[in-house]
Every structure is written in structure tokens, then in C-alpha cells.
Amino acid sequence: IRFIPDNTNYYAIVEGKVEVIVSKVDAIINNAPIAINDLVYSGEEQALITEGTAEGGKIVYSLDGNTFTENVPTATNAGEYTVYYKVVGDENHNDVEGTNSIIVTIKKAILTITAEDKSVTYGEEAPTYSATYSGWKAQDNEEVLVGEITFECEYNTDSKVGTYDINISGVEAQNYEITFVSGVL
């Protein structure tokens, strides 16, 4: 600091030092990320949340609560995910204390497995039953099914002429809610 008086004949110039400390201010979340609703398994990666914004820093994200990146987390498989986020301040701003979390669900897609209609002549052995599939996503096929498809039909070689339901069941899948549709013999 230097003070120079108007009249230097009577007053001396004064100089001195003043230490000034400029403290960081806290960063602020402008728009918090929010869960993307109504996600359904598609076989492709999907963003789980919207990107948030912060004043004086950046929002970072994590799916494990330990490793954070600036990339909005994505997931492919059906299930419930916890997305963690926090604000990291820049050179002039402090981090926002604490870590927040958002729970996001990717719902299972609907897969319909239908027993194919069959016919048989009175007294013959039951035919080999089969099924059709509707609702596969991406490159999925029967390989994603867990278990074994079972067919049940009350028909046997001694059965009377008539119609019989071909019931189907026995499999499940991580990414699909399976609806079984009976066929007719």
C-alpha cells in the first residue's frame, strides 16, 4: 500500500504491506442430475440419469461409489442401479461436501413365448411340441433363457377326439419378463 499526500512538503509518503488472503468459495449445484424414468431393457447401453451442472466445479459420477468420472453412467441389463454423484470444485471453489445417490431401474422387456398349435390323428403319439418367440431385443435369442422349456398337454394315445391345451413354462431370463401363451392340440 502506498499513500502519497497532496502536499509532500508537510507530509511523508507512507508505504506498507497488507497481507490479503482470498479464500475459495464453495461450488454450487445448479441442476442436480435426475433419474431417467421408464427405462426398459433394449439390448443397448442407456444413460441412467440426466447430466447435472455445477457453478464453480464439475459433477462427477460413479456406479460403485469409489471411482468417479465426468461421464454419465450407462447400463445395459435390466436391474436396479445406484448412481453416485458429487461436485468437485475448480481452482477457485471448494468441493461440495458429501456424495449423493440416485436409484435407477431398467425394467425387464416383455418376451412372449407361445406354444405352437399342433394336430394329431386319433390314436397317434403326441407330436413334438414347439414354441415361437416375440419380443427379443438386440441380438438376443434362446441362449439367454435359463432353464428348459416344458410343454404339458393332457393328450395321450387313449384320449378322445377333441381339443387339448398345450401349456408351456419352465424358463426365465435376466432381462425379460416372460409371458407364456398356450397353444391348442
C-alpha positions in Angstrom: 0.0 0.0 0.0 1.4 3.4 -0.8 -0.1 6.7 0.4 1.1 9.9 -1.4 -0.2 13.0 0.3 -1.3 16.1 -1.7 1.3 18.2 0.0 4.6 16.3 0.3 6.3 19.3 2.0 4.4 18.7 5.1 3.5 15.0 4.9 5.7 12.0 4.2 4.9 9.2 1.7 3.8 6.2 3.6 4.3 2.6 2.4 3.4 -0.7 3.9 2.4 -4.2 3.2 -1.0 -5.7 3.9 -1.4 -9.4 3.6 -4.7 -10.4 1.8 -6.0 -13.9 1.9 -8.5 -14.8 -0.8 -10.4 -17.9 0.3 -12.1 -20.3 -2.1 -15.9 -20.2 -2.2 -18.0 -23.4 -2.2 -19.1 -24.7 -5.6 -22.9 -24.9 -6.1 -25.0 -27.5 -7.8 -27.1 -25.6 -10.4 -29.0 -28.6 -11.8 -28.8 -31.8 -9.9 -28.9 -34.9 -12.1 -32.1 -36.8 -12.0 -33.1 -40.4 -12.8 -34.3 -41.2 -16.3 -37.7 -42.8 -15.7 -39.3 -45.7 -17.7 -36.1 -47.3 -18.9 -36.8 -50.7 -20.4 -34.1 -53.2 -21.4 -33.3 -52.7 -25.1 -30.1 -54.7 -25.5 -28.2 -51.4 -25.8 -26.4 -49.2 -23.3 -28.7 -46.5 -21.9 -27.9 -43.4 -19.8 -29.2 -43.8 -16.3 -29.5 -40.1 -15.3 -29.5 -36.7 -16.8 -26.3 -34.7 -16.7 -26.2 -32.2 -13.9 -24.4 -28.9 -13.8 -22.4 -27.0 -11.1 -21.2 -23.5 -10.7 -17.5 -23.4 -9.8 -16.8 -27.0 -10.5 -18.0 -30.2 -12.2 -20.2 -33.0 -11.3 -18.6 -36.5 -11.3 -20.4 -39.8 -11.3 -19.9 -43.4 -10.2 -21.7 -46.7 -10.1 -19.6 -48.1 -7.3 -19.3 -45.1 -5.0 -15.5 -45.2 -5.3 -14.4 -44.5 -8.9 -15.8 -41.2 -10.2 -15.6 -39.8 -13.8 -17.3 -37.0 -15.6 -19.2 -39.5 -17.8 -22.8 -40.0 -17.1 -23.2 -43.7 -16.1 -24.8 -46.1 -18.6 -26.1 -49.7 -18.2 -27.5 -52.4 -20.5 -29.0 -55.1 -18.4 -32.3 -54.9 -16.5 -32.0 -54.2 -12.8 -31.7 -51.6 -10.1 -28.7 -49.3 -10.2 -27.4 -46.8 -7.6 -25.7 -43.8 -9.3 -23.5 -41.7 -7.0 -22.5 -38.1 -7.8 -20.6 -35.3 -6.1 -19.2 -31.9 -7.1 -15.5 -31.3 -7.4 -14.6 -27.6 -7.2 -12.2 -25.8 -9.6 -9.1 -23.8 -8.6 -11.3 -21.1 -7.0 -14.0 -23.2 -5.5 -14.2 -25.9 -2.8 -15.7 -29.3 -3.4 -19.3 -29.7 -2.3 -19.2 -31.9 0.8 -20.8 -35.3 0.6 -21.9 -37.7 -2.1 -25.4 -38.0 -3.3 -27.1 -41.0 -4.8 -29.9 -41.8 -7.2 -31.6 -45.2 -7.6 -32.5 -46.0 -11.2 -34.3 -49.1 -12.6 -34.1 -50.6 -16.0 -37.2 -52.7 -16.3 -37.3 -56.1 -18.0 -38.5 -56.2 -21.6 -41.6 -58.3 -22.4 -40.9 -61.6 -24.1 -43.8 -63.7 -25.3 -43.3 -67.5 -25.7 -46.2 -69.1 -27.5 -46.7 -72.9 -27.8 -47.4 -73.6 -31.4 -50.7 -75.2 -32.3 -50.4 -78.8 -33.4 -52.7 -81.5 -34.6 -52.7 -85.3 -34.3 -54.9 -88.1 -35.6 -56.9 -90.1 -33.1 -54.7 -92.8 -31.5 -51.3 -91.5 -32.7 -48.5 -90.4 -30.4 -48.4 -86.8 -29.4 -46.4 -84.6 -31.8 -43.2 -82.8 -30.9 -44.2 -79.5 -29.3 -42.5 -76.3 -30.3 -42.7 -72.6 -29.5 -42.4 -69.2 -31.1 -40.8 -66.1 -29.6 -41.8 -62.5 -29.8 -40.0 -59.5 -28.2 -36.3 -60.3 -28.5 -34.1 -57.2 -28.2 -30.8 -56.5 -30.0 -29.1 -59.8 -30.8 -30.8 -61.9 -28.0 -32.2 -65.3 -28.7 -33.0 -68.6 -26.9 -29.4 -68.7 -25.5 -30.3 -66.0 -22.9 -33.0 -68.3 -21.4 -32.3 -70.1 -18.1 -33.9 -73.4 -17.6 -35.7 -75.7 -20.1 -39.0 -75.1 -21.8 -41.5 -77.7 -20.7 -44.8 -78.5 -22.5 -47.7 -80.0 -20.8 -50.7 -81.5 -22.6 -53.3 -83.9 -21.3 -53.5 -85.7 -24.6 -52.2 -89.3 -24.9 -52.9 -92.1 -27.3 -56.0 -93.2 -25.4 -57.5 -89.6 -25.4 -60.8 -88.9 -27.0 -61.1 -86.8 -30.1 -61.2 -83.1 -29.2 -59.0 -80.1 -28.4 -56.4 -80.0 -25.7 -54.4 -77.1 -24.3 -50.7 -77.1 -24.8 -49.3 -75.3 -21.8 -45.8 -74.0 -21.8 -43.4 -72.9 -18.9 -40.0 -73.6 -17.4 -37.7 -70.7 -18.4 -36.7 -67.3 -17.2 -34.3 -64.6 -18.3 -32.4 -61.8 -16.6 -33.6 -59.1 -19.0 -37.1 -60.4 -19.9 -40.4 -60.6 -18.2 -41.8 -63.8 -19.9 -45.4 -64.3 -20.8 -46.3 -67.8 -21.7 -49.2 -68.4 -24.2 -50.8 -71.8 -24.5 -51.3 -73.5 -27.8 -54.0 -75.9 -28.9 -53.7 -79.6 -29.9 
